[in-house]
């Protein structure tokens, strides 16, 4: 199977490329990037061919594309790929507007191609174990969830609202919303949010706290911030405290590492665990090969976008926003 990459603007492109390298009979053969220097370097590293435009790349003999461009470009790249009959794995957030997300879903449906949203946390072993415990009734009926997704400010286009669509709330709401929806099989009904700029100088939100109520009665809080300083040893966290009628389940999704601190360098995390990115990529390829619907579909991407936009509206209007 031949894969193309549309843009290396998002750092996750490199993680997905590494995951592809672990698979047999799958290779990245085509790369495009508006930043020609970055794109040519990536193509050289991957032993792929560089194309000067995504339109040219989509004319090539490839089966699927990874779209890891700036958030604002996800829609045009996905629609173009669908029309070229290429399957799509698109980086989160799926889109910056509900209208764009719906266009992407419809374009892929109309052209008979798979649309999968890159939510690798859904494939994290710890998260999957938590879901199994919840489904088995280990903690009884879930009542509430307290969650975090706190990371570093990525800088660059992430702090340019015209390209990103928003700051930390746009960047760090998606994973946890998707995970909670999966864990409790329910949709967000209402959102109340506090959003602010507290940690950095750029005029974009870097702190957010969301309170969400779900259609099944569960409520959840989420700290989705860029509150980690630049020297923090890991990029971000995903934690959940899941409170049930018969117990509490605590999850720290990324704590698969050994902490090291020496006289030569500050504290560092050395990973030993499995790779959720590799699990995501394997699932994407398997879905294409077997004609299966993805677990992290365009619909899942749309539902997270709804929550993000409701959070921004709630913070602006200082009121609870209903969804649906």
C-alpha positions as CSV (number, residue, x, y, z in Angstrom):
1,X,0.0,0.0,0.0
2,X,1.3,3.4,-1.0
3,X,0.8,6.4,1.2
4,X,1.2,10.2,0.7
5,X,1.7,12.9,3.3
6,X,0.1,16.3,2.8
7,X,2.2,18.7,4.9
8,X,4.6,18.3,7.8
9,X,3.3,21.4,9.5
10,X,2.1,19.3,12.4
11,X,4.8,17.5,14.4
12,X,2.6,14.4,14.6
13,X,3.4,13.8,10.9
14,X,6.9,12.6,11.9
15,X,5.3,10.2,14.6
16,X,3.0,8.7,12.0
17,X,5.8,8.3,9.5
18,X,7.8,6.5,12.1
19,X,4.8,4.2,12.8
20,X,4.4,3.4,9.0
21,X,8.1,2.4,8.9
22,X,7.2,-0.5,11.3
23,X,4.7,-2.0,8.9
24,X,5.4,-4.5,6.1
25,X,4.0,-3.9,2.6
26,X,3.2,-0.3,3.4
27,X,5.4,2.7,2.4
28,X,5.2,6.4,2.2
29,X,6.0,7.2,-1.4
30,X,4.9,10.9,-1.8
31,X,5.2,14.0,0.2
32,X,4.1,17.6,-0.3
33,X,4.4,20.7,1.8
34,X,3.9,24.4,1.3
35,X,7.2,24.8,3.1
36,X,9.4,23.4,0.3
37,X,12.6,23.2,2.4
38,X,10.8,21.2,5.2
39,X,8.9,19.1,2.7
40,X,12.0,18.1,0.6
41,X,13.9,17.3,3.8
42,X,11.1,15.0,5.0
43,X,10.9,13.4,1.5
44,X,14.6,12.7,1.6
45,X,14.4,11.2,5.1
46,X,11.5,9.0,4.0
47,X,13.0,8.0,0.6
48,X,9.9,9.4,-0.9
49,X,9.2,11.8,-3.9
50,X,8.5,15.4,-3.1
51,X,5.7,17.2,-5.0
52,X,5.3,20.9,-5.2
53,X,1.5,20.9,-4.6
54,X,-1.1,18.6,-3.0
55,X,-2.9,18.6,-6.3
56,X,0.1,17.1,-8.0
57,X,0.6,14.5,-5.2
58,X,-3.1,13.4,-5.4
59,X,-2.5,12.5,-9.1
60,X,0.0,9.9,-8.1
61,X,-0.5,6.2,-7.7
62,X,-1.1,6.2,-4.0
63,X,-3.9,4.5,-2.0
64,X,-4.3,7.0,0.9
65,X,-3.0,10.2,2.5
66,X,-2.2,11.5,5.9
67,X,-3.2,15.1,6.3
68,X,-1.1,16.9,8.9
69,X,-1.4,20.4,7.7
70,X,-2.5,23.5,9.7
71,X,-6.0,23.0,11.1
72,X,-7.6,25.5,8.8
73,X,-6.5,23.5,5.7
74,X,-7.8,20.1,6.8
75,X,-11.1,20.6,4.9
76,X,-9.7,21.6,1.5
77,X,-7.1,18.8,1.7
78,X,-9.6,16.1,2.7
79,X,-12.2,17.1,0.1
80,X,-9.5,17.1,-2.6
81,X,-8.2,13.7,-1.5
82,X,-11.7,12.3,-1.5
83,X,-12.4,13.5,-5.0
84,X,-9.1,11.8,-6.1
85,X,-10.4,8.6,-4.5
86,X,-7.7,8.5,-1.8
87,X,-8.5,7.2,1.7
88,X,-7.8,9.8,4.4
89,X,-6.3,9.9,7.9
90,X,-6.7,13.5,9.1
91,X,-5.0,15.1,12.1
92,X,-7.0,16.4,15.0
93,X,-8.9,18.6,15.3
94,X,-10.7,17.4,12.3
95,X,-11.8,21.0,11.3
96,X,-12.2,24.4,12.8
97,X,-15.9,24.7,11.9
98,X,-18.9,22.3,11.9
99,X,-19.6,23.3,8.3
100,X,-16.1,22.1,7.3
101,X,-16.3,18.9,9.2
102,X,-19.6,18.1,7.5
103,X,-18.1,18.8,4.1
104,X,-15.3,16.4,4.8
105,X,-17.6,13.6,5.9
106,X,-19.9,14.1,2.9
107,X,-17.0,14.3,0.4
108,X,-15.6,11.0,1.6
109,X,-19.0,9.4,1.6
110,X,-19.8,10.5,-1.9
111,X,-16.5,9.2,-3.2
112,X,-16.5,5.9,-1.3
113,X,-13.3,6.5,0.6
114,X,-12.5,6.0,4.3
115,X,-12.2,9.0,6.5
116,X,-10.5,8.4,9.8
117,X,-9.6,11.1,12.4
118,X,-6.2,10.8,14.2
119,X,-7.2,10.1,17.7
120,X,-4.3,7.8,18.8
121,X,-5.2,8.2,22.5
122,X,-8.3,6.0,21.8
123,X,-5.7,3.2,21.0
124,X,-3.6,3.8,24.2
125,X,-3.4,0.5,26.2
126,X,-4.2,2.2,29.5
127,X,-7.4,3.8,28.0
128,X,-8.5,0.4,26.4
129,X,-8.0,-1.3,29.8
130,X,-10.0,1.4,31.5
131,X,-12.9,0.9,29.0
132,X,-12.8,-2.8,29.6
133,X,-13.1,-2.3,33.4
134,X,-16.0,0.2,32.9
135,X,-17.8,-2.2,30.5
136,X,-17.3,-5.0,33.0
137,X,-19.0,-3.0,35.7
138,X,-15.9,-2.9,38.0
139,X,-16.7,0.5,39.3
140,X,-20.5,0.3,38.9
141,X,-22.3,3.1,37.1
142,X,-20.1,6.0,36.0
143,X,-21.2,9.2,37.7
144,X,-18.4,11.8,37.0
145,X,-15.0,12.2,35.4
146,X,-12.2,14.7,36.1
147,X,-9.7,14.9,33.2
148,X,-6.7,16.8,32.1
149,X,-4.8,17.3,28.8
150,X,-2.1,19.8,29.7
151,X,0.9,20.4,27.5
152,X,3.4,22.9,26.2
153,X,2.7,25.8,24.0
154,X,3.8,24.5,20.6
155,X,4.3,28.0,19.2
156,X,4.5,28.6,15.4
157,X,1.2,28.4,13.5
158,X,-0.5,26.9,16.6
159,X,-0.6,30.5,18.1
160,X,-1.9,32.0,14.8
161,X,-5.6,31.8,15.1
162,X,-6.1,32.3,11.3
163,X,-4.3,28.9,10.8
164,X,-5.1,27.0,14.0
165,X,-8.7,28.2,14.7
166,X,-7.9,28.6,18.3
167,X,-5.4,28.0,21.0
168,X,-5.2,25.4,23.8
169,X,-8.9,24.7,23.9
170,X,-8.8,24.0,20.1
171,X,-5.7,21.9,20.5
172,X,-6.3,19.9,23.7
173,X,-10.0,19.4,24.0
174,X,-10.3,16.8,21.2
175,X,-8.5,13.8,22.7
176,X,-10.2,13.7,26.0
177,X,-13.7,14.4,24.6
178,X,-13.2,11.5,22.2
179,X,-12.0,9.2,24.9
180,X,-14.8,10.0,27.3
181,X,-17.4,9.6,24.6
182,X,-15.9,6.2,23.9
183,X,-15.7,5.2,27.6
184,X,-19.3,6.0,28.5
185,X,-21.0,5.6,25.1
186,X,-22.7,9.0,25.4
187,X,-22.7,12.4,23.8
188,X,-22.0,15.8,25.3
189,X,-25.3,17.7,26.0
190,X,-24.1,20.9,27.5
191,X,-20.8,22.8,27.9
192,X,-19.8,25.5,30.3
193,X,-16.2,26.8,29.9
194,X,-13.7,29.3,31.3
195,X,-11.1,30.3,28.7
196,X,-8.2,32.7,29.2
197,X,-4.6,33.6,28.3
198,X,-2.5,33.1,31.4
199,X,0.9,31.5,30.7
200,X,2.2,33.1,27.5
201,X,2.5,36.5,25.7
202,X,0.8,35.6,22.4
203,X,-2.8,36.8,22.2
204,X,-4.5,33.4,22.1
205,X,-6.1,31.1,24.7
206,X,-3.6,29.0,26.6
207,X,-5.8,27.9,29.5
208,X,-9.3,26.4,29.5
209,X,-11.5,24.5,32.0
210,X,-14.6,22.8,30.5
211,X,-17.5,21.4,32.5
212,X,-19.6,19.0,30.3
213,X,-22.8,17.2,31.0
214,X,-23.6,14.1,28.9
215,X,-26.9,12.7,27.7
216,X,-26.7,9.7,30.1
217,X,-26.3,12.0,33.2
218,X,-22.5,11.8,33.6
219,X,-20.7,15.1,34.0
220,X,-17.0,15.7,33.4
221,X,-14.5,18.5,33.9
222,X,-11.4,19.0,31.6
223,X,-8.3,21.1,32.1
224,X,-7.2,21.6,28.5
225,X,-4.2,24.0,28.8
226,X,-0.8,24.8,27.5
227,X,0.4,25.1,31.1
228,X,3.5,23.0,31.0
229,X,6.8,25.0,30.8
230,X,9.2,24.5,27.9
231,X,11.6,22.4,30.1
232,X,8.9,20.0,31.2
233,X,10.2,16.5,30.4
234,X,7.1,15.2,28.5
235,X,5.0,16.9,25.8
236,X,1.5,16.6,27.4
237,X,-0.5,14.5,29.7
238,X,-3.9,12.7,29.5
239,X,-5.3,11.8,32.9
240,X,-8.8,10.7,34.0
241,X,-10.3,10.1,37.4
242,X,-13.5,8.1,36.7
243,X,-15.9,8.0,39.6
244,X,-18.5,5.3,39.8
245,X,-21.1,4.1,42.2
246,X,-18.8,1.2,43.4
247,X,-15.4,2.6,43.0
248,X,-12.9,5.0,41.3
249,X,-10.7,4.3,38.3
250,X,-7.6,6.5,37.9
251,X,-5.9,6.7,34.5
252,X,-2.5,8.3,33.5
253,X,-2.4,7.4,29.9
254,X,1.2,8.4,29.1
255,X,3.0,7.1,32.2
256,X,4.9,4.5,30.4
257,X,8.4,5.8,31.1
258,X,11.3,5.8,33.5
259,X,12.3,9.1,35.0
260,X,16.0,10.0,35.0
261,X,17.8,12.9,36.5
262,X,21.6,13.3,36.6
263,X,24.2,15.9,37.2
264,X,24.5,16.2,33.4
265,X,20.9,17.0,32.5
266,X,17.6,17.9,34.1
267,X,14.8,15.3,34.7
268,X,14.1,13.3,31.6
269,X,11.5,10.7,30.7
270,X,12.7,7.6,28.9
271,X,9.8,5.7,27.3
272,X,9.5,2.0,27.5
273,X,5.9,1.4,26.7
274,X,3.9,0.6,23.5
275,X,3.1,3.0,20.8
276,X,-0.5,4.3,20.4
277,X,0.6,6.0,17.2
278,X,1.6,2.7,15.7
279,X,-1.7,1.2,16.8
280,X,-3.6,4.0,15.1
281,X,-1.7,3.5,11.9
282,X,-2.2,-0.2,12.0
283,X,-5.9,0.3,12.5
284,X,-6.0,2.8,9.5
285,X,-4.3,0.3,7.2
286,X,-6.5,-2.6,8.4
287,X,-9.6,-0.6,7.9
288,X,-8.6,0.2,4.3
289,X,-7.6,-3.4,3.5
290,X,-10.7,-4.9,5.0
291,X,-13.2,-2.2,4.1
292,X,-14.1,-1.6,7.8
293,X,-15.5,1.5,9.3
294,X,-12.9,3.2,11.6
295,X,-13.4,3.5,15.3
296,X,-12.4,7.1,15.1
297,X,-14.6,8.2,12.3
298,X,-15.5,11.6,10.7
299,X,-18.5,11.6,13.0
300,X,-16.3,11.3,16.0
301,X,-14.2,14.2,14.7
302,X,-17.4,16.3,14.2
303,X,-18.6,15.7,17.8
304,X,-15.3,16.9,19.2
305,X,-15.5,20.1,17.1
306,X,-19.0,20.7,18.4
307,X,-17.7,20.7,22.0
308,X,-14.7,23.0,21.1
309,X,-16.9,25.6,19.5
310,X,-19.5,25.3,22.3
311,X,-16.7,25.9,24.8
312,X,-15.5,29.1,23.1
313,X,-19.1,30.3,22.8
314,X,-19.7,29.6,26.5
315,X,-16.6,31.5,27.6
316,X,-17.5,34.5,25.4
317,X,-21.2,34.6,26.6
318,X,-20.5,33.4,30.1
319,X,-23.3,30.9,29.9
320,X,-24.0,27.2,29.4
321,X,-24.2,26.2,25.8
322,X,-26.5,23.3,24.6
323,X,-25.3,21.0,21.9
324,X,-27.7,19.3,19.4
